[in-house]
Amino acid sequence: MIQTGILNPDLLELLARIRHTNTIVIADWAFPYWEEIEVLDLSLTKGIPLITDLLELLKPNFKVGHVFQAEEFLSTNPDEVIKKYDAAFDGFKGLHPEVEVTRLPHLDFKQMVPNAIGLIRTGDPTAYGNVILESV
């Protein structure tokens, strides 16, 4: 029986299907539903879990090479929230030191979503906090 790390079997199964250069979307509670891809809803209530909570749980064995986020994130959130996300992104550098973060217009971000392996919906209320992780 798994006793540490991610315990949700559906999330583990989704993550196990990600291969080299595949992407996964980690989104807030209000992110639209996409018929084209699998959506796994982990939201319990507004604020639980946060996107950064999930990023923290992925660190031990999800090798990220590129993080994508809407550039609007920087202009709509306070410095402490931006620093929390940046620290979460930096946490992936233990498995891959050259993690690149690209912030692009929100509409361009959304155009990337249908190409992902899946979308994980959280309870996060952070404006434009959604991320796309590309595996190495």
Buried (B, 14 or more C-beta within 10 A) or exposed (E): EEEEEBEBEEBEEBBEEBEEEBBBBBBBBEBEEBEEBBBBBBBEEEBEBBBBBBBBBBBEEBBBBBBBBBBBBBEEBEEEBBEBBEEBBEBBEEBBEEBEBEBBEBEEBBEBBEEBBBBBBBBBEBBBBBBBBBBB
